[in-house]
Amino acid sequence: MTQDHDPFATMAAPPSTYSAAARHFHWVTAAAVLVMLPLGFAMTYRGNTLDIWDGLTDTLFSAHKLIGFLLIWLVAGRLAYRLLHGAPPDEPGLLWWQKAASHLVHWLLYGLLLIVPLLGWIGVSLYPSLTLFGLFDLPRLAAPNQPLAENVLRVHGKLAILTALLVGAHIAAALYHHLIRKDGVLRRMLPGLR
């Protein structure tokens, strides 16, 4: 007795790569973070460490605040898309701990990419320092309270460092899989796939 092939079984198989929308969300987020992190470190070094408060420092702070504000909405949209559409199954051949580490880092990054800019927004609301480029203000989230602002911005900075470390680990793992293991982990997220 022969077994009939079910044509719907192959149609229902999940894709092995991320959707085009998920890949766009990822790379736009990556670009924003790769601008945001060094910008944040440069502006605080220039303003807080060197005590240089001029037009350039103000521009750096304004750019950082604007990108952070936009990043909150971008990551919220990305997270909503991920929760609604899911992700492809894990790359075959990964060990259980690699899968667990990958999922942990991804969810930590989602959380941090929402919490860190939100804390920044709360901090500049408390300070208050909501004006961007001398042109317009971000919406205020809290009444002015400078001592609280300093505490919130301190936590914001520490979590930004944690985010930078996780981003570095994420990039290192992707490159390890692509260059050393030569598996499909990075290819699943590369732009231009169909």
C-alpha positions as CSV (number, residue, x, y, z in Angstrom):
1,M,0.0,0.0,0.0
2,T,1.5,3.3,-1.1
3,Q,1.2,6.5,0.9
4,D,-0.3,9.5,-1.0
5,H,1.6,12.8,-0.9
6,D,-0.3,15.5,0.9
7,P,0.1,18.7,-1.3
8,F,-0.9,20.9,1.7
9,A,1.8,19.6,4.0
10,T,4.5,21.4,2.0
11,M,2.4,24.6,1.7
12,A,2.0,24.8,5.4
13,A,5.7,24.5,6.2
14,P,7.0,27.7,7.8
15,P,9.5,29.7,5.8
16,S,13.2,29.3,6.8
17,T,13.9,33.0,6.4
18,Y,12.4,36.1,8.0
19,S,9.7,37.9,6.0
20,A,10.7,41.0,4.1
21,A,8.8,43.2,6.6
22,A,10.7,41.6,9.5
23,R,14.0,42.1,7.8
24,H,13.2,45.7,7.1
25,F,12.3,46.3,10.7
26,H,15.5,44.6,11.8
27,W,17.9,46.6,9.6
28,V,16.3,50.0,10.2
29,T,16.4,49.2,13.9
30,A,20.0,48.1,13.6
31,A,20.9,51.3,11.8
32,A,19.2,53.5,14.4
33,V,21.0,51.7,17.3
34,L,24.3,51.8,15.5
35,V,23.9,55.6,15.3
36,M,22.2,56.0,18.6
37,L,24.8,54.3,20.9
38,P,28.0,56.1,19.7
39,L,26.0,59.4,19.5
40,G,24.9,58.9,23.1
41,F,28.4,58.2,24.3
42,A,29.9,61.1,22.3
43,M,27.3,63.7,23.5
44,T,27.7,62.7,27.2
45,Y,31.5,62.7,26.9
46,R,31.4,66.2,25.3
47,G,28.8,67.7,27.6
48,N,29.2,65.9,30.9
49,T,32.9,65.0,30.9
50,L,34.5,67.8,29.0
51,D,31.8,70.3,30.1
52,I,31.5,71.7,26.5
53,W,27.9,73.0,26.1
54,D,27.8,74.6,22.7
55,G,25.8,74.4,19.5
56,L,27.5,71.1,18.5
57,T,26.7,69.5,21.9
58,D,23.1,70.7,21.7
59,T,22.8,69.2,18.2
60,L,24.2,65.9,19.4
61,F,21.7,65.8,22.3
62,S,18.9,66.8,20.0
63,A,19.7,64.1,17.4
64,H,20.0,61.5,20.1
65,K,16.7,62.4,21.6
66,L,14.9,62.5,18.3
67,I,16.3,59.1,17.2
68,G,15.4,57.6,20.6
69,F,11.9,58.9,20.4
70,L,11.5,57.4,16.9
71,L,13.2,54.2,18.0
72,I,10.5,53.6,20.7
73,W,7.7,53.5,18.0
74,L,9.9,51.5,15.5
75,V,10.6,48.8,18.1
76,A,7.0,48.8,19.3
77,G,5.9,48.2,15.7
78,R,8.5,45.6,15.2
79,L,7.5,43.8,18.4
80,A,3.8,43.9,17.4
81,Y,4.7,42.5,14.0
82,R,6.8,39.7,15.6
83,L,4.0,38.8,18.0
84,L,1.4,38.7,15.2
85,H,3.5,37.0,12.6
86,G,6.0,35.0,14.6
87,A,9.5,34.0,13.4
88,P,10.8,31.2,11.3
89,P,11.9,28.0,13.2
90,D,15.4,27.9,14.6
91,E,18.2,27.1,12.3
92,P,18.6,23.3,12.1
93,G,21.8,22.1,13.7
94,L,21.9,24.6,16.6
95,L,22.5,23.1,20.0
96,W,19.8,23.6,22.7
97,W,21.9,26.2,24.5
98,Q,22.6,28.1,21.3
99,K,18.8,28.3,20.7
100,A,18.2,29.3,24.3
101,A,20.9,32.0,24.2
102,S,19.6,33.3,20.9
103,H,16.1,33.7,22.2
104,L,17.2,35.2,25.5
105,V,19.4,37.8,23.7
106,H,16.6,38.7,21.2
107,W,14.0,39.2,23.9
108,L,16.4,41.2,26.1
109,L,17.2,43.4,23.1
110,Y,13.5,44.0,22.4
111,G,13.0,44.9,26.1
112,L,16.0,47.2,26.3
113,L,15.2,48.9,22.9
114,L,11.9,49.9,24.4
115,I,13.0,50.6,28.0
116,V,16.2,52.6,27.3
117,P,14.7,55.2,25.0
118,L,11.6,55.4,27.2
119,L,13.8,56.1,30.2
120,G,15.6,58.8,28.2
121,W,12.3,60.4,27.3
122,I,11.2,60.3,30.9
123,G,14.6,61.7,32.0
124,V,14.5,64.7,29.6
125,S,10.9,65.3,30.6
126,L,11.9,65.4,34.3
127,Y,15.0,67.6,33.6
128,P,13.2,69.3,31.6
129,S,15.1,69.3,28.3
130,L,12.6,68.5,25.6
131,T,13.5,70.9,22.9
132,L,15.0,69.4,19.7
133,F,17.2,71.5,17.5
134,G,15.6,74.7,18.9
135,L,12.6,74.0,16.7
136,F,10.1,71.9,18.6
137,D,9.6,69.9,21.8
138,L,9.0,66.3,22.5
139,P,5.7,65.6,24.5
140,R,6.3,65.9,28.2
141,L,5.9,62.6,30.2
142,A,6.5,64.0,33.7
143,A,6.6,67.2,35.7
144,P,10.1,68.7,36.2
145,N,12.2,67.1,38.9
146,Q,15.9,67.5,38.3
147,P,17.2,65.2,41.1
148,L,14.9,62.4,39.9
149,A,15.9,63.2,36.3
150,E,19.6,62.6,37.2
151,N,18.7,59.2,38.7
152,V,16.6,58.2,35.7
153,L,19.2,59.3,33.2
154,R,21.9,57.4,35.2
155,V,19.9,54.2,34.8
156,H,19.3,55.0,31.2
157,G,23.1,55.3,30.6
158,K,23.8,52.0,32.4
159,L,21.2,50.2,30.5
160,A,22.5,51.7,27.2
161,I,25.9,50.2,28.0
162,L,24.2,46.8,28.6
163,T,22.4,47.3,25.3
164,A,25.7,48.0,23.5
165,L,27.2,44.8,25.0
166,L,24.2,42.7,23.9
167,V,24.3,44.3,20.4
168,G,28.0,43.4,20.3
169,A,27.3,39.8,21.3
170,H,24.5,39.6,18.8
171,I,26.7,40.8,16.0
172,A,29.6,38.5,17.1
173,A,27.3,35.5,17.1
174,A,25.9,36.3,13.7
175,L,29.4,36.6,12.2
176,Y,30.5,33.4,14.0
177,H,27.6,31.5,12.4
178,H,28.2,33.1,9.0
179,L,32.0,33.0,8.8
180,I,33.0,30.0,11.0
181,R,30.0,27.6,11.1
182,K,28.8,28.7,7.6
183,D,25.2,28.0,8.5
184,G,22.1,29.9,7.6
185,V,21.6,32.0,10.8
186,L,22.7,35.3,9.3
187,R,21.3,34.6,5.8
188,R,17.8,34.3,7.3
189,M,17.9,38.0,8.1
190,L,19.9,39.4,5.1
191,P,18.1,42.0,3.0
192,G,17.2,41.1,-0.6
193,L,16.0,37.6,0.0
194,R,12.8,36.4,-1.6
